[in-house]
Amino acid sequence: MTTNPGFLPPLRGARQVLFVAFHDMGLLDLTGPQTVFWAASKTLEARGLPGYDRHTVSLEGGLVRSAEGVALQTARLSDFADAAVDTLIVPGSVAIEQVLDRAEPLVAWLRQASARARRTASVCSGAFLLAQAGLLDHKRAATHWFLCDRLQERFPSIEIDREVIFVREGETWTSAGVSAGIDLALALVEADCGHDVAMEVARELVVYLKRPGGQSQFSELLQAQAQESAAFEELHLWIANNLDREHLSVELLAERVHMSPRNFARVYKQTTGRTPAKAVEHFRLEAAKRLLEHATRNIDQIAQQCGFGDEERMRATFQRHLGLSPRDYRKRLAP
C-alpha cells in the first residue's frame, strides 16, 4: 500500500462510520459517500482486511425523507452513545437555512459526538451544521460555491476557500457541492487505507478522475456550457478534444462555426466575454492542470499534448493565471 501522513495501519475490527441523516437532506450528499465506503469495505474484505461498519443515523430513527422525496430507514443516534465512532459524515440540504432553524438538537449532538469521533466531515451545505456546532471556528472550510457568501456572513470566523473540492483542517473535513462528497469520501478512504485501495474503489465506481482537494470546483467546459449560448457548445467540445493542435487560430475556429473570422471574433467576445484566443488558453490551462495532477508524463510532454508547444510557454501561462510554475503546481496537487 502507498503510505501518506494520514495513513492508518489495518485495525483488528471494522472502523465505524455514521452517516447523519435529517429531513430535507440532499440524497446524493449522503449516498455518494455511503457508496464509496461500501465499495471500500468490499475491497478491503477481499484482501482479508476489516472494512467499515456503516450506519445511517438520525435523531429519532425511523424513516427520514430527503429533499428529493426518497425516504431512508435510519437508526437512532442514541443507540450509538457509547460506540467507538471513527467517522461522522454530515450531508447538506438545499433548504439549509430552514434546517438550521430546527436543528439545535442535532447540532448539540454533533458538538458532543465530534469530540469522541476520530474525524468529522461535511458535504456541501453540511458545513453550516458543523459551523453551527462550533467545529469550524477559525478554520479553513469549503462548501458549495453558491453558498460561500452566506456561510461567511453567518459565521465570519471561518476562512472560506471558495474554489477547492474539499478541505482538511486537522480531523475536520469539509467539501464542496454534492458530487464533491464522493471525492471527499475517496480521500478519507485513501487516508485510512492508502492510494491503491482508493484508486480501486474509484475504478469500481467508474469515477472519471479522483480529484485532489485543491482542484477547483469550476470546470472551464462546464462554465462555457452553462453561461454561453448553444451556438458555441459544439465548438467548445471540439476545442477540448483538439488541444494538441498548437495553432487553434481565429480563422480555424471561425471555419468550424461557418462564420467569417472578423464576425466570429466579434460575436464570440460579445457572447462569452472573452476573445477566442483567451478561451483557448483557458481550455489549455485546465487540461494541463488535470494532467499534472494525475498523469506521469513529464512537463514537456504535457505542454505538447495541451498545445502549448513547449514547457516555457506553458510555464508563462501558469505564472500569469496561477502565480506558480507547472512543476510547483504538480508538487502541491499530485497524489
BELDA-V377495 format. One record per backbone hydrogen bond with DSSP energy under -1.0 kcal/mol. CO is the residue of the C=O (numbers start at 1). NH is the residue of the N-H. Records with the same first field share a line. If there is no record, write none. Layout:
CO->NH + NH
This chain:
4->7
15->53
16->86 + 87
17->55
18->89
19->57
22->25
25->67
26->30
27->31
28->32
30->34
31->35
32->36
33->37
34->38
35->39
36->40
37->41
38->42
39->43
40->44
41->45
42->46
44->49
45->48
51->15
53->17
55->19
56->75
57->21
58->77
62->74
64->72
65->24
66->69
70->66
72->64
74->62
75->58
76->79
77->80
78->81
80->83
83->85
86->119
87->18
88->121
89->20
90->123
92->26
95->99
96->100
97->101
99->102
100->103
103->107
104->108
105->109
106->110
107->111
108->112
109->113
110->114
113->117
119->88
120->173
121->90
123->126
124->127
125->128
126->130
127->131
128->132
129->133
130->135
131->134
136->139
139->159
141->161
144->147
147->151
148->152
149->153
150->154
151->155
155->158
159->141
163->217
165->176
167->174
169->172
171->120
172->169
173->122
174->167
176->124
177->180
178->181
179->182
180->184
181->185
182->186
183->187
184->188
185->189
186->190
187->191
188->192
189->193
190->194
192->8
194->198
195->199
196->200
197->201
198->202
199->203
200->204
201->205
202->207
203->206
209->211
212->215
213->165 + 166
219->223
220->224
221->225
222->226
223->227
224->228
229->232
230->233
232->236
233->237
234->238
235->239
236->240
237->241
239->242
242->245
247->249
249->253
250->254
251->255
252->256
253->257
254->259
255->258
260->264
261->265
262->266
263->267
264->268
265->269
266->270
267->271
268->272
269->273
275->279
276->280
277->281
278->282
279->283
280->284
281->285
282->286
283->287
284->288
285->289
286->290
287->291
288->292
289->293
290->294
291->295
298->302
299->303
300->304
301->305
302->306
303->308
304->307
310->314
311->315
312->316
313->317
314->318
315->319
316->320
317->321
318->322 + 323
325->329
326->330
327->331
328->332
329->333
330->334
